[in-house]
Amino acid sequence: MKPSQIYYAKPSITSLEVQYATDAAANGWGKNCYDYIERFEASFAKYIGSRHAVATSSGTGALQLGLAALGIGAGDEVILADTNWIASAAPIVHLGATPVFVDILPDSWCLDPQKVEAAITPRTKAIIAVHIYGNLCQMDALEALATKYNLHLIEDAAEAIGSHWAGQFAGTRGVFGIFSFHGTKTITTGEGGMLVSQDTDLIQHVRQLNNHGRAQGDPRQFWASEVGYKFKMSNIQAAIGCAQLERIDTLTSRRREIFFTYANLLSGQPLTMNPVPDNGEVYGYWMPTVVFDKATGATQKNVLQRFNENNIDGRAFFSPLSQQAHFSQVCSNPIACDICTRAINLPSYHEITDEDQDRVAATLLKVLNDA
Ligand SMILES: Cc1ncc(COP(=O)(O)O)c(C=O)c1O
């Protein structure tokens, strides 16, 4: 008989989330229809340390709104790391701009600032710093580049809630930052996202764009000042978000605990995991990740297959976007193209047990020894 299934992600939902969602469903209509949205935005802004926060229907929608509000469009180039989920690049393409994929650092799998500088052209308008798996980008170096070349620096902190530089949270250093509350994320609203910024004018434009271009305070009904979008979060989703945010310290500290349990179980083995910085930075460890040493001969494919045979969900490390259908399909970023062939994310949901983590680690070590 096969052992029980270990999922790679699962939200942590308590009676608090159920209570708030039930209240929103029962009472959050008419004059109360924005109550949880306003409360979620205000409490998120306070938690993260940002002047403003706008709740959205997804992290992707938040990124598209922010890029559009900055005026990114046809003829512009936006630099981001090749190791990424398509969600970070799709809004650039939809706006008619060109994503420029650069290679990653071998330890954090985030943007390599030197490669960013080499990729800057007169058409470059922005850099998107994606804090992949909760690992932090080298923001000091990226900020210096943004200043030197007069570029917008944007943070995609979709995976990085709880990551911080000595108390300054990821998402608060760029011209704007975005978060995702997809069901796999550290806090979830089912689907959902948030855009944060210190810039009041930018936020006003984001809100206008997210309301089909209707200007705030315009007395005319059904009158659009520009063609916008509708990427809004519902009050019921926001109610769940409010409950999750009240539990944020528990949820983020559990992520770190799960990561360090794996790090202990796998220490001394022929693999590397997400870095553990010692310079005041704290990572959120959304996804514990392992890269197998080349000498083991283990590949992403054979490890995922063995996990599957043992009823363990593994998750593929992101394939370079440059290789995918819409783009060049040729790999010109050697680190991104190499690491993805021999790396996976390990199961890491809030309620995972020590026994399950033992089983995951033992299965992984068996494959590495057999490979
Ligand atoms: C790095 C990154 N950016 C953006 C997104 C988009 O978030 P969402 O799925 O909420 O649209 C995700 C989530 O999948 C992500 O991982």
Ligand as a Chemical Component Dictionary entry (heavy atoms), coordinates in Angstrom:
data_LIG
# 
_chem_comp.id                   LIG 
_chem_comp.type                 NON-POLYMER 
_chem_comp.pdbx_formal_charge   0 
_chem_comp.three_letter_code    LIG 
# 
loop_
_chem_comp_atom.comp_id 
_chem_comp_atom.atom_id 
_chem_comp_atom.alt_atom_id 
_chem_comp_atom.type_symbol 
_chem_comp_atom.charge 
_chem_comp_atom.model_Cartn_x 
_chem_comp_atom.model_Cartn_y 
_chem_comp_atom.model_Cartn_z 
_chem_comp_atom.pdbx_ordinal 
LIG C1 C1 C 0 7.060  35.551 -8.622  1  
LIG C2 C2 C 0 5.596  35.652 -8.912  2  
LIG N1 N1 N 0 5.125  36.782 -9.469  3  
LIG C3 C3 C 0 3.827  36.945 -9.723  4  
LIG C4 C4 C 0 2.919  35.962 -9.394  5  
LIG C5 C5 C 0 1.481  36.186 -9.750  6  
LIG O1 O1 O 0 0.633  36.028 -8.694  7  
LIG P1 P1 P 0 -0.873 35.494 -8.936  8  
LIG O2 O2 O 0 -0.787 34.024 -9.132  9  
LIG O3 O3 O 0 -1.568 35.898 -7.685  10 
LIG O4 O4 O 0 -1.383 36.208 -10.132 11 
LIG C6 C6 C 0 3.344  34.789 -8.807  12 
LIG C7 C7 C 0 2.403  33.733 -8.411  13 
LIG O5 O5 O 0 2.210  32.730 -8.907  14 
LIG C8 C8 C 0 4.721  34.609 -8.569  15 
LIG O6 O6 O 0 5.175  33.481 -8.022  16 
# 
loop_
_chem_comp_bond.comp_id 
_chem_comp_bond.atom_id_1 
_chem_comp_bond.atom_id_2 
_chem_comp_bond.value_order 
_chem_comp_bond.pdbx_ordinal 
LIG C1 C2 SING 1  
LIG C2 N1 SING 2  
LIG C2 C8 DOUB 3  
LIG N1 C3 DOUB 4  
LIG C3 C4 SING 5  
LIG C4 C5 SING 6  
LIG C4 C6 DOUB 7  
LIG C5 O1 SING 8  
LIG O1 P1 SING 9  
LIG P1 O2 DOUB 10 
LIG P1 O3 SING 11 
LIG P1 O4 SING 12 
LIG C6 C7 SING 13 
LIG C6 C8 SING 14 
LIG C7 O5 DOUB 15 
LIG C8 O6 SING 16 
# 
